[in-house]
């Protein structure tokens, strides 16, 4: 589903054609780990953070569908790997107003083909060998 947000569309156009969003922050992030200066939980580590691709957003956020491990690379994008292993702390650290309050992650998010900065229902963590999806209430372990 295309986004009908004029600011987002302008940023996407500029990024695709100039490599810049037109709203560059003073300290633009090149990776998720760059946000560790604000949220120490986001320092480099082995916990994988997967954000859903825009075309699956409405299915997963509504709860009508749930991602699977088998289809994770098709339905989600690996945003990065972080040190935090507690799902509650990680979910909080990945709220846009905390890790990217001045839009530092805009170009990173757009470069990965994503359209949301805050971790949402339907996004996934891989902690150790287990995958967890953000549910409407808490987290649910994913199956194949």
C-alpha positions, 0 to 999 in steps of 0.5 A: 500500500503506497504512503500518501504522506507528502513529506514522506514522499518528498523525502523518498524522492530526494533520497532516491535522486540525491542521496539526501532526505532534505531533512538531514539531522546533525547526527544522521545514523548510518546503522541502528547501533549509531543510536546507542549514544541515546539508547545504550540497549542499541549497542552492537550485539547479537539480538536481531531486530526485524522491521516489517516491510510496508506491504505487510504492515496492515496485515501484521499490525491488525493481527489478522496475520502473523509472520513466520520464521520461514518467510521472515526475509520476505516480510521483514527487513533486518534493521540491525543487531543489538546487545539488549536481550530483554524484549521489554527494554528493547521494545522501549528503546526502539520507540522513535521518539527515544532513539531518533528524536530529531529524525536521525534515523530517517535516511537509514529507515528509507534506505532499507525500504521501511516506513516506520521508525518505532517498533510496532505490532508485527515487528520481530526480535531474534534473541538467541535461537528464538524469534519473538513477534511484538503482539498487541499485548506483550510478545509471542514466540514465532514458529516456522 
